[in-house]
Amino acid sequence: MPDSTPPTPDVSTPPAPVTQARNPLHGLTLEAIVTALAAHYGWESLGERIPVRCFTHDPSVASSLKFLRKTPWAREKVEGLYLFMLREIRREGAGQ
């Protein structure tokens, strides 16, 4: 009589890592993104571009991180602005 139990999957080999070579956000922390935006635009300009309280009233990286981790729509705006900033920097570098 043949054995009807299904074969046991091989769990000793981890799956191959998914590479995200074309994703400029891959490997960046939210802290690095906020820090780069604040350094590039300044808090005042950042608050004008994304009008959220953590950027407009007594801004800091810590308060921004706390808010952005809880608020997906705001985090998406920050990530979008970061990508825009990278394109802007590339364009300025190419024009020289």
Secondary structure, 3 states (H helix, E strand, C coil): CCCCCCCCCCCCCCCCCCCCCCCCCCCCCHHHHHHHHHHHHCHHHHHHHCCCHHHHCCCCHHHHHHHHHHCHHHHHHHHHHHHHHHHHHHHHHHCC
